[in-house]
Amino acid sequence: MSKNIFLIIKSVPPYEAGCCGYSAHRSFISFGWNSLVVNPADIHRKGKERLT
């Protein structure tokens, strides 16, 4: 007897807070998705990956 096993993965789309406000975040919420608003300055980057 074989069983089908499906892996359920929970994904939370991040939204970068910026000059456009929170419209994308509100859209994600209206679709019933969880959303995480992040501050781009708080995202860790290596020295060479920094944009000036």
All heavy atoms as atom14 arrays in JSON, in Angstrom:
{
  "sequence": "MSKNIFLIIKSVPPYEAGCCGYSAHRSFISFGWNSLVVNPADIHRKGKERLT",
  "atom14_mask": [
    [1, 1, 1, 1, 1, 1, 1, 1, 0, 0, 0, 0, 0, 0],
    [1, 1, 1, 1, 1, 1, 0, 0, 0, 0, 0, 0, 0, 0],
    [1, 1, 1, 1, 1, 1, 1, 1, 1, 0, 0, 0, 0, 0],
    [1, 1, 1, 1, 1, 1, 1, 1, 0, 0, 0, 0, 0, 0],
    [1, 1, 1, 1, 1, 1, 1, 1, 0, 0, 0, 0, 0, 0],
    [1, 1, 1, 1, 1, 1, 1, 1, 1, 1, 1, 0, 0, 0],
    [1, 1, 1, 1, 1, 1, 1, 1, 0, 0, 0, 0, 0, 0],
    [1, 1, 1, 1, 1, 1, 1, 1, 0, 0, 0, 0, 0, 0],
    [1, 1, 1, 1, 1, 1, 1, 1, 0, 0, 0, 0, 0, 0],
    [1, 1, 1, 1, 1, 1, 1, 1, 1, 0, 0, 0, 0, 0],
    [1, 1, 1, 1, 1, 1, 0, 0, 0, 0, 0, 0, 0, 0],
    [1, 1, 1, 1, 1, 1, 1, 0, 0, 0, 0, 0, 0, 0],
    [1, 1, 1, 1, 1, 1, 1, 0, 0, 0, 0, 0, 0, 0],
    [1, 1, 1, 1, 1, 1, 1, 0, 0, 0, 0, 0, 0, 0],
    [1, 1, 1, 1, 1, 1, 1, 1, 1, 1, 1, 1, 0, 0],
    [1, 1, 1, 1, 1, 1, 1, 1, 1, 0, 0, 0, 0, 0],
    [1, 1, 1, 1, 1, 0, 0, 0, 0, 0, 0, 0, 0, 0],
    [1, 1, 1, 1, 0, 0, 0, 0, 0, 0, 0, 0, 0, 0],
    [1, 1, 1, 1, 1, 1, 0, 0, 0, 0, 0, 0, 0, 0],
    [1, 1, 1, 1, 1, 1, 0, 0, 0, 0, 0, 0, 0, 0],
    [1, 1, 1, 1, 0, 0, 0, 0, 0, 0, 0, 0, 0, 0],
    [1, 1, 1, 1, 1, 1, 1, 1, 1, 1, 1, 1, 0, 0],
    [1, 1, 1, 1, 1, 1, 0, 0, 0, 0, 0, 0, 0, 0],
    [1, 1, 1, 1, 1, 0, 0, 0, 0, 0, 0, 0, 0, 0],
    [1, 1, 1, 1, 1, 1, 1, 1, 1, 1, 0, 0, 0, 0],
    [1, 1, 1, 1, 1, 1, 1, 1, 1, 1, 1, 0, 0, 0],
    [1, 1, 1, 1, 1, 1, 0, 0, 0, 0, 0, 0, 0, 0],
    [1, 1, 1, 1, 1, 1, 1, 1, 1, 1, 1, 0, 0, 0],
    [1, 1, 1, 1, 1, 1, 1, 1, 0, 0, 0, 0, 0, 0],
    [1, 1, 1, 1, 1, 1, 0, 0, 0, 0, 0, 0, 0, 0],
    [1, 1, 1, 1, 1, 1, 1, 1, 1, 1, 1, 0, 0, 0],
    [1, 1, 1, 1, 0, 0, 0, 0, 0, 0, 0, 0, 0, 0],
    [1, 1, 1, 1, 1, 1, 1, 1, 1, 1, 1, 1, 1, 1],
    [1, 1, 1, 1, 1, 1, 1, 1, 0, 0, 0, 0, 0, 0],
    [1, 1, 1, 1, 1, 1, 0, 0, 0, 0, 0, 0, 0, 0],
    [1, 1, 1, 1, 1, 1, 1, 1, 0, 0, 0, 0, 0, 0],
    [1, 1, 1, 1, 1, 1, 1, 0, 0, 0, 0, 0, 0, 0],
    [1, 1, 1, 1, 1, 1, 1, 0, 0, 0, 0, 0, 0, 0],
    [1, 1, 1, 1, 1, 1, 1, 1, 0, 0, 0, 0, 0, 0],
    [1, 1, 1, 1, 1, 1, 1, 0, 0, 0, 0, 0, 0, 0],
    [1, 1, 1, 1, 1, 0, 0, 0, 0, 0, 0, 0, 0, 0],
    [1, 1, 1, 1, 1, 1, 1, 1, 0, 0, 0, 0, 0, 0],
    [1, 1, 1, 1, 1, 1, 1, 1, 0, 0, 0, 0, 0, 0],
    [1, 1, 1, 1, 1, 1, 1, 1, 1, 1, 0, 0, 0, 0],
    [1, 1, 1, 1, 1, 1, 1, 1, 1, 1, 1, 0, 0, 0],
    [1, 1, 1, 1, 1, 1, 1, 1, 1, 0, 0, 0, 0, 0],
    [1, 1, 1, 1, 0, 0, 0, 0, 0, 0, 0, 0, 0, 0],
    [1, 1, 1, 1, 1, 1, 1, 1, 1, 0, 0, 0, 0, 0],
    [1, 1, 1, 1, 1, 1, 1, 1, 1, 0, 0, 0, 0, 0],
    [1, 1, 1, 1, 1, 1, 1, 1, 1, 1, 1, 0, 0, 0],
    [1, 1, 1, 1, 1, 1, 1, 1, 0, 0, 0, 0, 0, 0],
    [1, 1, 1, 1, 1, 1, 1, 0, 0, 0, 0, 0, 0, 0]
  ],
  "atom14_positions": [
    [[0.84, -1.16, 0.0], [0.0, 0.0, 0.0], [0.9, 1.25, 0.0], [1.68, 1.45, 0.89], [-0.87, -0.04, 1.27], [-1.94, 1.0, 1.26], [-2.9, 1.09, 2.79], [-3.51, -0.54, 3.01], [0.0, 0.0, 0.0], [0.0, 0.0, 0.0], [0.0, 0.0, 0.0], [0.0, 0.0, 0.0], [0.0, 0.0, 0.0], [0.0, 0.0, 0.0]],
    [[0.79, 2.06, -1.03], [1.61, 3.26, -1.08], [0.75, 4.48, -0.75], [-0.43, 4.53, -1.07], [2.24, 3.43, -2.46], [1.27, 3.76, -3.4], [0.0, 0.0, 0.0], [0.0, 0.0, 0.0], [0.0, 0.0, 0.0], [0.0, 0.0, 0.0], [0.0, 0.0, 0.0], [0.0, 0.0, 0.0], [0.0, 0.0, 0.0], [0.0, 0.0, 0.0]],
    [[1.36, 5.42, -0.09], [0.68, 6.66, 0.27], [1.34, 7.82, -0.46], [2.56, 7.86, -0.58], [0.76, 6.92, 1.78], [-0.01, 5.92, 2.6], [0.09, 6.31, 4.06], [-0.69, 5.35, 4.92], [-0.66, 5.73, 6.33], [0.0, 0.0, 0.0], [0.0, 0.0, 0.0], [0.0, 0.0, 0.0], [0.0, 0.0, 0.0], [0.0, 0.0, 0.0]],
    [[0.52, 8.71, -0.95], [1.06, 9.95, -1.53], [1.26, 10.95, -0.41], [0.35, 11.23, 0.34], [0.1, 10.52, -2.57], [0.02, 9.67, -3.81], [0.98, 8.99, -4.15], [-1.1, 9.69, -4.48], [0.0, 0.0, 0.0], [0.0, 0.0, 0.0], [0.0, 0.0, 0.0], [0.0, 0.0, 0.0], [0.0, 0.0, 0.0], [0.0, 0.0, 0.0]],
    [[2.45, 11.45, -0.32], [2.77, 12.43, 0.72], [3.08, 13.76, 0.02], [3.96, 13.82, -0.84], [3.97, 11.98, 1.57], [3.64, 10.67, 2.27], [4.34, 13.05, 2.57], [4.82, 10.07, 3.01], [0.0, 0.0, 0.0], [0.0, 0.0, 0.0], [0.0, 0.0, 0.0], [0.0, 0.0, 0.0], [0.0, 0.0, 0.0], [0.0, 0.0, 0.0]],
    [[2.33, 14.77, 0.39], [2.54, 16.08, -0.19], [3.15, 16.99, 0.88], [2.67, 17.06, 2.0], [1.22, 16.68, -0.68], [0.62, 15.92, -1.81], [-0.34, 14.95, -1.57], [1.02, 16.15, -3.1], [-0.89, 14.22, -2.6], [0.48, 15.43, -4.14], [-0.48, 14.47, -3.9], [0.0, 0.0, 0.0], [0.0, 0.0, 0.0], [0.0, 0.0, 0.0]],
    [[4.18, 17.7, 0.49], [4.84, 18.63, 1.39], [4.14, 19.98, 1.29], [3.99, 20.54, 0.2], [6.32, 18.78, 1.0], [7.16, 19.72, 1.82], [7.24, 19.25, 3.26], [8.55, 19.82, 1.23], [0.0, 0.0, 0.0], [0.0, 0.0, 0.0], [0.0, 0.0, 0.0], [0.0, 0.0, 0.0], [0.0, 0.0, 0.0], [0.0, 0.0, 0.0]],
    [[3.68, 20.48, 2.39], [3.03, 21.78, 2.41], [4.04, 22.82, 2.86], [4.63, 22.72, 3.94], [1.81, 21.78, 3.34], [0.77, 20.78, 2.84], [1.21, 23.17, 3.45], [-0.4, 20.59, 3.77], [0.0, 0.0, 0.0], [0.0, 0.0, 0.0], [0.0, 0.0, 0.0], [0.0, 0.0, 0.0], [0.0, 0.0, 0.0], [0.0, 0.0, 0.0]],
    [[4.25, 23.81, 2.03], [5.22, 24.85, 2.32], [4.48, 26.17, 2.49], [3.69, 26.56, 1.64], [6.26, 24.99, 1.19], [7.02, 23.68, 1.04], [7.2, 26.15, 1.46], [7.95, 23.64, -0.13], [0.0, 0.0, 0.0], [0.0, 0.0, 0.0], [0.0, 0.0, 0.0], [0.0, 0.0, 0.0], [0.0, 0.0, 0.0], [0.0, 0.0, 0.0]],
    [[4.74, 26.85, 3.57], [4.13, 28.15, 3.82], [5.1, 29.22, 3.37], [6.26, 29.24, 3.77], [3.82, 28.3, 5.3], [3.13, 29.59, 5.63], [2.79, 29.65, 7.1], [2.14, 30.97, 7.42], [1.78, 31.06, 8.84], [0.0, 0.0, 0.0], [0.0, 0.0, 0.0], [0.0, 0.0, 0.0], [0.0, 0.0, 0.0], [0.0, 0.0, 0.0]],
    [[4.64, 30.09, 2.52], [5.47, 31.16, 1.99], [4.87, 32.51, 2.38], [3.67, 32.7, 2.31], [5.55, 31.04, 0.47], [6.29, 32.1, -0.06], [0.0, 0.0, 0.0], [0.0, 0.0, 0.0], [0.0, 0.0, 0.0], [0.0, 0.0, 0.0], [0.0, 0.0, 0.0], [0.0, 0.0, 0.0], [0.0, 0.0, 0.0], [0.0, 0.0, 0.0]],
    [[5.71, 33.43, 2.79], [5.27, 34.77, 3.13], [6.04, 35.74, 2.23], [7.25, 35.88, 2.36], [5.55, 35.09, 4.62], [5.13, 36.52, 4.95], [4.83, 34.1, 5.52], [0.0, 0.0, 0.0], [0.0, 0.0, 0.0], [0.0, 0.0, 0.0], [0.0, 0.0, 0.0], [0.0, 0.0, 0.0], [0.0, 0.0, 0.0], [0.0, 0.0, 0.0]],
    [[5.33, 36.4, 1.3], [6.03, 37.33, 0.42], [6.46, 38.6, 1.15], [5.65, 39.21, 1.83], [5.0, 37.66, -0.67], [3.68, 37.41, -0.02], [3.91, 36.32, 0.97], [0.0, 0.0, 0.0], [0.0, 0.0, 0.0], [0.0, 0.0, 0.0], [0.0, 0.0, 0.0], [0.0, 0.0, 0.0], [0.0, 0.0, 0.0], [0.0, 0.0, 0.0]],
    [[7.73, 38.97, 1.05], [8.15, 40.23, 1.67], [7.85, 41.41, 0.74], [7.88, 41.28, -0.48], [9.66, 40.06, 1.83], [10.04, 39.13, 0.73], [8.85, 38.23, 0.53], [0.0, 0.0, 0.0], [0.0, 0.0, 0.0], [0.0, 0.0, 0.0], [0.0, 0.0, 0.0], [0.0, 0.0, 0.0], [0.0, 0.0, 0.0], [0.0, 0.0, 0.0]],
    [[7.52, 42.52, 1.32], [7.28, 43.74, 0.55], [8.22, 44.8, 1.09], [8.26, 45.07, 2.29], [5.82, 44.18, 0.69], [5.55, 45.54, 0.08], [5.61, 45.72, -1.29], [5.27, 46.63, 0.88], [5.38, 46.96, -1.85], [5.04, 47.88, 0.32], [5.1, 48.04, -1.04], [4.88, 49.27, -1.6], [0.0, 0.0, 0.0], [0.0, 0.0, 0.0]],
    [[8.99, 45.4, 0.2], [9.95, 46.42, 0.59], [9.24, 47.76, 0.76], [8.67, 48.28, -0.2], [11.04, 46.53, -0.47], [12.11, 47.54, -0.14], [13.17, 47.59, -1.22], [13.68, 46.54, -1.61], [13.46, 48.71, -1.68], [0.0, 0.0, 0.0], [0.0, 0.0, 0.0], [0.0, 0.0, 0.0], [0.0, 0.0, 0.0], [0.0, 0.0, 0.0]],
    [[9.22, 48.27, 1.97], [8.6, 49.56, 2.22], [9.37, 50.63, 1.46], [10.59, 50.66, 1.49], [8.61, 49.87, 3.71], [0.0, 0.0, 0.0], [0.0, 0.0, 0.0], [0.0, 0.0, 0.0], [0.0, 0.0, 0.0], [0.0, 0.0, 0.0], [0.0, 0.0, 0.0], [0.0, 0.0, 0.0], [0.0, 0.0, 0.0], [0.0, 0.0, 0.0]],
    [[8.67, 51.49, 0.78], [9.34, 52.52, 0.01], [8.43, 53.68, -0.29], [7.41, 53.89, 0.37], [0.0, 0.0, 0.0], [0.0, 0.0, 0.0], [0.0, 0.0, 0.0], [0.0, 0.0, 0.0], [0.0, 0.0, 0.0], [0.0, 0.0, 0.0], [0.0, 0.0, 0.0], [0.0, 0.0, 0.0], [0.0, 0.0, 0.0], [0.0, 0.0, 0.0]],
    [[8.77, 54.42, -1.33], [8.04, 55.65, -1.66], [6.62, 55.38, -2.15], [5.79, 56.29, -2.16], [8.82, 56.44, -2.7], [9.02, 55.56, -4.26], [0.0, 0.0, 0.0], [0.0, 0.0, 0.0], [0.0, 0.0, 0.0], [0.0, 0.0, 0.0], [0.0, 0.0, 0.0], [0.0, 0.0, 0.0], [0.0, 0.0, 0.0], [0.0, 0.0, 0.0]],
    [[6.33, 54.17, -2.57], [5.0, 53.85, -3.11], [4.0, 53.51, -2.01], [2.85, 53.19, -2.3], [5.09, 52.69, -4.09], [6.1, 53.07, -5.52], [0.0, 0.0, 0.0], [0.0, 0.0, 0.0], [0.0, 0.0, 0.0], [0.0, 0.0, 0.0], [0.0, 0.0, 0.0], [0.0, 0.0, 0.0], [0.0, 0.0, 0.0], [0.0, 0.0, 0.0]],
    [[4.41, 53.56, -0.79], [3.51, 53.26, 0.32], [3.31, 51.77, 0.48], [4.17, 50.96, 0.14], [0.0, 0.0, 0.0], [0.0, 0.0, 0.0], [0.0, 0.0, 0.0], [0.0, 0.0, 0.0], [0.0, 0.0, 0.0], [0.0, 0.0, 0.0], [0.0, 0.0, 0.0], [0.0, 0.0, 0.0], [0.0, 0.0, 0.0], [0.0, 0.0, 0.0]],
    [[2.15, 51.41, 1.0], [1.87, 50.02, 1.34], [0.8, 49.41, 0.44], [0.13, 48.47, 0.83], [1.44, 49.93, 2.8], [2.53, 50.34, 3.76], [2.64, 51.64, 4.21], [3.47, 49.41, 4.17], [3.65, 52.01, 5.08], [4.48, 49.77, 5.04], [4.56, 51.07, 5.49], [5.57, 51.43, 6.34], [0.0, 0.0, 0.0], [0.0, 0.0, 0.0]],
    [[0.64, 49.91, -0.78], [-0.43, 49.42, -1.66], [-0.24, 47.94, -2.01], [-1.22, 47.18, -2.04], [-0.51, 50.26, -2.93], [0.71, 50.22, -3.64], [0.0, 0.0, 0.0], [0.0, 0.0, 0.0], [0.0, 0.0, 0.0], [0.0, 0.0, 0.0], [0.0, 0.0, 0.0], [0.0, 0.0, 0.0], [0.0, 0.0, 0.0], [0.0, 0.0, 0.0]],
    [[0.98, 47.52, -2.27], [1.21, 46.1, -2.58], [0.89, 45.23, -1.37], [0.27, 44.17, -1.5], [2.64, 45.87, -3.05], [0.0, 0.0, 0.0], [0.0, 0.0, 0.0], [0.0, 0.0, 0.0], [0.0, 0.0, 0.0], [0.0, 0.0, 0.0], [0.0, 0.0, 0.0], [0.0, 0.0, 0.0], [0.0, 0.0, 0.0], [0.0, 0.0, 0.0]],
    [[1.29, 45.68, -0.2], [1.01, 44.94, 1.04], [-0.5, 44.79, 1.23], [-1.0, 43.72, 1.54], [1.64, 45.64, 2.23], [1.25, 45.09, 3.56], [1.66, 43.84, 3.98], [0.48, 45.6, 4.55], [1.15, 43.62, 5.19], [0.44, 44.68, 5.55], [0.0, 0.0, 0.0], [0.0, 0.0, 0.0], [0.0, 0.0, 0.0], [0.0, 0.0, 0.0]],
    [[-1.23, 45.87, 1.02], [-2.69, 45.82, 1.16], [-3.31, 44.9, 0.14], [-4.3, 44.2, 0.42], [-3.26, 47.23, 1.06], [-2.92, 48.09, 2.26], [-3.62, 49.44, 2.19], [-3.15, 50.28, 3.26], [-2.42, 51.38, 3.09], [-2.09, 51.77, 1.88], [-2.03, 52.09, 4.13], [0.0, 0.0, 0.0], [0.0, 0.0, 0.0], [0.0, 0.0, 0.0]],
    [[-2.75, 44.86, -1.08], [-3.25, 43.95, -2.11], [-3.03, 42.5, -1.7], [-3.91, 41.65, -1.87], [-2.57, 44.21, -3.45], [-2.91, 45.47, -3.94], [0.0, 0.0, 0.0], [0.0, 0.0, 0.0], [0.0, 0.0, 0.0], [0.0, 0.0, 0.0], [0.0, 0.0, 0.0], [0.0, 0.0, 0.0], [0.0, 0.0, 0.0], [0.0, 0.0, 0.0]],
    [[-1.84, 42.19, -1.18], [-1.55, 40.83, -0.73], [-2.54, 40.4, 0.35], [-3.07, 39.3, 0.32], [-0.13, 40.71, -0.17], [0.97, 40.96, -1.18], [2.19, 41.46, -0.77], [0.79, 40.66, -2.52], [3.21, 41.68, -1.69], [1.8, 40.88, -3.43], [3.01, 41.39, -3.02], [0.0, 0.0, 0.0], [0.0, 0.0, 0.0], [0.0, 0.0, 0.0]],
    [[-2.82, 41.3, 1.3], [-3.75, 41.0, 2.38], [-5.16, 40.77, 1.81], [-5.87, 39.87, 2.25], [-3.76, 42.14, 3.43], [-2.38, 42.27, 4.09], [-4.85, 41.93, 4.47], [-1.91, 41.05, 4.83], [0.0, 0.0, 0.0], [0.0, 0.0, 0.0], [0.0, 0.0, 0.0], [0.0, 0.0, 0.0], [0.0, 0.0, 0.0], [0.0, 0.0, 0.0]],
    [[-5.56, 41.57, 0.81], [-6.89, 41.4, 0.22], [-7.03, 40.06, -0.51], [-8.13, 39.55, -0.64], [-7.2, 42.55, -0.74], [-6.45, 42.45, -1.93], [0.0, 0.0, 0.0], [0.0, 0.0, 0.0], [0.0, 0.0, 0.0], [0.0, 0.0, 0.0], [0.0, 0.0, 0.0], [0.0, 0.0, 0.0], [0.0, 0.0, 0.0], [0.0, 0.0, 0.0]],
    [[-5.91, 39.49, -0.98], [-5.93, 38.18, -1.62], [-5.97, 37.05, -0.59], [-6.08, 35.88, -0.94], [-4.7, 37.96, -2.5], [-4.59, 38.9, -3.67], [-3.35, 39.33, -4.1], [-5.72, 39.37, -4.33], [-3.23, 40.19, -5.18], [-5.6, 40.23, -5.41], [-4.36, 40.64, -5.83], [0.0, 0.0, 0.0], [0.0, 0.0, 0.0], [0.0, 0.0, 0.0]],
    [[-5.82, 37.41, 0.7], [-5.8, 36.41, 1.75], [-4.41, 35.87, 2.04], [-4.25, 34.86, 2.7], [0.0, 0.0, 0.0], [0.0, 0.0, 0.0], [0.0, 0.0, 0.0], [0.0, 0.0, 0.0], [0.0, 0.0, 0.0], [0.0, 0.0, 0.0], [0.0, 0.0, 0.0], [0.0, 0.0, 0.0], [0.0, 0.0, 0.0], [0.0, 0.0, 0.0]],
    [[-3.38, 36.54, 1.51], [-2.0, 36.13, 1.73], [-1.45, 36.85, 2.96], [-1.81, 37.98, 3.25], [-1.1, 36.5, 0.56], [-1.5, 35.93, -0.76], [-2.43, 34.96, -1.0], [-1.01, 36.34, -2.03], [-2.52, 34.73, -2.33], [-1.66, 35.56, -3.0], [-0.08, 37.26, -2.44], [-1.42, 35.68, -4.35], [0.17, 37.39, -3.79], [-0.48, 36.6, -4.73]],
    [[-0.53, 36.21, 3.66], [0.23, 36.88, 4.7], [1.34, 37.66, 4.01], [1.88, 37.21, 3.0], [0.83, 35.89, 5.69], [-0.21, 35.25, 6.55], [-1.19, 35.88, 6.91], [-0.02, 33.99, 6.89], [0.0, 0.0, 0.0], [0.0, 0.0, 0.0], [0.0, 0.0, 0.0], [0.0, 0.0, 0.0], [0.0, 0.0, 0.0], [0.0, 0.0, 0.0]],
    [[1.67, 38.8, 4.53], [2.71, 39.62, 3.92], [3.59, 40.2, 5.01], [3.12, 40.49, 6.11], [2.07, 40.75, 3.1], [3.05, 41.57, 2.54], [0.0, 0.0, 0.0], [0.0, 0.0, 0.0], [0.0, 0.0, 0.0], [0.0, 0.0, 0.0], [0.0, 0.0, 0.0], [0.0, 0.0, 0.0], [0.0, 0.0, 0.0], [0.0, 0.0, 0.0]],
    [[4.85, 40.37, 4.7], [5.82, 40.91, 5.64], [6.41, 42.18, 5.03], [6.98, 42.14, 3.94], [6.92, 39.89, 5.91], [8.04, 40.29, 6.83], [7.51, 40.5, 8.24], [9.12, 39.22, 6.84], [0.0, 0.0, 0.0], [0.0, 0.0, 0.0], [0.0, 0.0, 0.0], [0.0, 0.0, 0.0], [0.0, 0.0, 0.0], [0.0, 0.0, 0.0]],
    [[6.25, 43.31, 5.71], [6.81, 44.57, 5.24], [8.2, 44.71, 5.84], [8.38, 44.6, 7.04], [5.92, 45.77, 5.64], [6.54, 47.08, 5.17], [4.53, 45.61, 5.06], [0.0, 0.0, 0.0], [0.0, 0.0, 0.0], [0.0, 0.0, 0.0], [0.0, 0.0, 0.0], [0.0, 0.0, 0.0], [0.0, 0.0, 0.0], [0.0, 0.0, 0.0]],
    [[9.19, 44.93, 4.97], [10.57, 45.04, 5.44], [11.16, 46.4, 5.08], [10.78, 47.03, 4.11], [11.47, 43.92, 4.83], [10.99, 42.56, 5.28], [11.49, 43.99, 3.32], [0.0, 0.0, 0.0], [0.0, 0.0, 0.0], [0.0, 0.0, 0.0], [0.0, 0.0, 0.0], [0.0, 0.0, 0.0], [0.0, 0.0, 0.0], [0.0, 0.0, 0.0]],
    [[12.11, 46.84, 5.9], [12.85, 48.07, 5.66], [14.11, 47.69, 4.91], [14.92, 46.92, 5.42], [13.18, 48.72, 7.0], [13.98, 49.99, 6.84], [14.26, 50.44, 5.74], [14.36, 50.59, 7.96], [0.0, 0.0, 0.0], [0.0, 0.0, 0.0], [0.0, 0.0, 0.0], [0.0, 0.0, 0.0], [0.0, 0.0, 0.0], [0.0, 0.0, 0.0]],
    [[14.33, 48.21, 3.7], [15.51, 47.81, 2.92], [16.83, 48.09, 3.62], [17.81, 47.4, 3.4], [15.39, 48.6, 1.62], [14.37, 49.64, 1.86], [13.51, 49.19, 2.99], [0.0, 0.0, 0.0], [0.0, 0.0, 0.0], [0.0, 0.0, 0.0], [0.0, 0.0, 0.0], [0.0, 0.0, 0.0], [0.0, 0.0, 0.0], [0.0, 0.0, 0.0]],
    [[16.87, 49.08, 4.49], [18.11, 49.4, 5.21], [18.46, 48.32, 6.23], [19.62, 48.2, 6.63], [17.98, 50.74, 5.91], [0.0, 0.0, 0.0], [0.0, 0.0, 0.0], [0.0, 0.0, 0.0], [0.0, 0.0, 0.0], [0.0, 0.0, 0.0], [0.0, 0.0, 0.0], [0.0, 0.0, 0.0], [0.0, 0.0, 0.0], [0.0, 0.0, 0.0]],
    [[17.48, 47.52, 6.64], [17.73, 46.49, 7.64], [18.1, 45.14, 7.03], [18.35, 44.19, 7.76], [16.51, 46.3, 8.53], [16.28, 47.51, 9.42], [17.25, 48.25, 9.68], [15.13, 47.71, 9.84], [0.0, 0.0, 0.0], [0.0, 0.0, 0.0], [0.0, 0.0, 0.0], [0.0, 0.0, 0.0], [0.0, 0.0, 0.0], [0.0, 0.0, 0.0]],
    [[18.14, 45.04, 5.7], [18.49, 43.79, 5.04], [20.02, 43.7, 4.96], [20.68, 44.59, 4.41], [17.88, 43.7, 3.63], [16.35, 43.73, 3.75], [18.34, 42.44, 2.92], [15.65, 43.85, 2.42], [0.0, 0.0, 0.0], [0.0, 0.0, 0.0], [0.0, 0.0, 0.0], [0.0, 0.0, 0.0], [0.0, 0.0, 0.0], [0.0, 0.0, 0.0]],
    [[20.58, 42.63, 5.54], [22.03, 42.48, 5.59], [22.58, 42.2, 4.19], [22.07, 41.35, 3.47], [22.41, 41.34, 6.52], [23.88, 41.09, 6.56], [24.76, 41.96, 7.14], [24.62, 40.06, 6.08], [25.98, 41.49, 7.01], [25.92, 40.34, 6.38], [0.0, 0.0, 0.0], [0.0, 0.0, 0.0], [0.0, 0.0, 0.0], [0.0, 0.0, 0.0]],
    [[23.61, 42.92, 3.81], [24.31, 42.71, 2.54], [25.8, 42.74, 2.79], [26.28, 43.45, 3.67], [23.96, 43.82, 1.54], [22.54, 43.82, 1.12], [22.33, 44.89, 0.08], [20.94, 44.92, -0.32], [20.38, 45.92, -0.94], [21.08, 46.98, -1.24], [19.13, 45.87, -1.28], [0.0, 0.0, 0.0], [0.0, 0.0, 0.0], [0.0, 0.0, 0.0]],
    [[26.52, 42.01, 1.97], [27.98, 42.06, 2.04], [28.44, 43.39, 1.44], [27.73, 44.01, 0.65], [28.58, 40.9, 1.26], [28.27, 39.55, 1.86], [28.87, 38.45, 1.03], [28.48, 37.1, 1.58], [28.95, 36.0, 0.73], [0.0, 0.0, 0.0], [0.0, 0.0, 0.0], [0.0, 0.0, 0.0], [0.0, 0.0, 0.0], [0.0, 0.0, 0.0]],
    [[29.64, 43.8, 1.76], [30.17, 45.08, 1.29], [30.09, 45.29, -0.21], [29.75, 46.36, -0.68], [0.0, 0.0, 0.0], [0.0, 0.0, 0.0], [0.0, 0.0, 0.0], [0.0, 0.0, 0.0], [0.0, 0.0, 0.0], [0.0, 0.0, 0.0], [0.0, 0.0, 0.0], [0.0, 0.0, 0.0], [0.0, 0.0, 0.0], [0.0, 0.0, 0.0]],
    [[30.38, 44.26, -0.99], [30.38, 44.4, -2.45], [28.97, 44.46, -3.02], [28.78, 44.89, -4.15], [31.13, 43.23, -3.08], [32.6, 43.24, -2.79], [33.29, 42.09, -3.48], [34.79, 42.11, -3.19], [35.49, 41.02, -3.84], [0.0, 0.0, 0.0], [0.0, 0.0, 0.0], [0.0, 0.0, 0.0], [0.0, 0.0, 0.0], [0.0, 0.0, 0.0]],
    [[27.98, 44.03, -2.27], [26.61, 44.01, -2.79], [25.87, 45.32, -2.53], [24.77, 45.5, -3.01], [25.83, 42.86, -2.14], [26.36, 41.5, -2.52], [25.66, 40.39, -1.78], [24.82, 40.67, -0.9], [25.93, 39.23, -2.09], [0.0, 0.0, 0.0], [0.0, 0.0, 0.0], [0.0, 0.0, 0.0], [0.0, 0.0, 0.0], [0.0, 0.0, 0.0]],
    [[26.46, 46.23, -1.79], [25.8, 47.48, -1.47], [25.7, 48.37, -2.71], [26.64, 48.51, -3.48], [26.53, 48.23, -0.38], [26.37, 47.56, 0.94], [26.82, 48.45, 2.08], [26.63, 47.73, 3.34], [27.46, 47.73, 4.33], [28.56, 48.44, 4.26], [27.2, 47.05, 5.42], [0.0, 0.0, 0.0], [0.0, 0.0, 0.0], [0.0, 0.0, 0.0]],
    [[24.55, 48.97, -2.85], [24.34, 49.9, -3.96], [24.45, 51.32, -3.42], [23.91, 51.62, -2.36], [22.97, 49.69, -4.58], [22.72, 48.28, -5.14], [21.26, 48.17, -5.59], [23.63, 47.97, -6.28], [0.0, 0.0, 0.0], [0.0, 0.0, 0.0], [0.0, 0.0, 0.0], [0.0, 0.0, 0.0], [0.0, 0.0, 0.0], [0.0, 0.0, 0.0]],
    [[25.12, 52.18, -4.16], [25.25, 53.57, -3.7], [24.55, 54.51, -4.63], [24.26, 54.22, -5.75], [26.73, 53.98, -3.56], [27.38, 53.8, -4.82], [27.41, 53.19, -2.48], [0.0, 0.0, 0.0], [0.0, 0.0, 0.0], [0.0, 0.0, 0.0], [0.0, 0.0, 0.0], [0.0, 0.0, 0.0], [0.0, 0.0, 0.0], [0.0, 0.0, 0.0]]
  ]
}
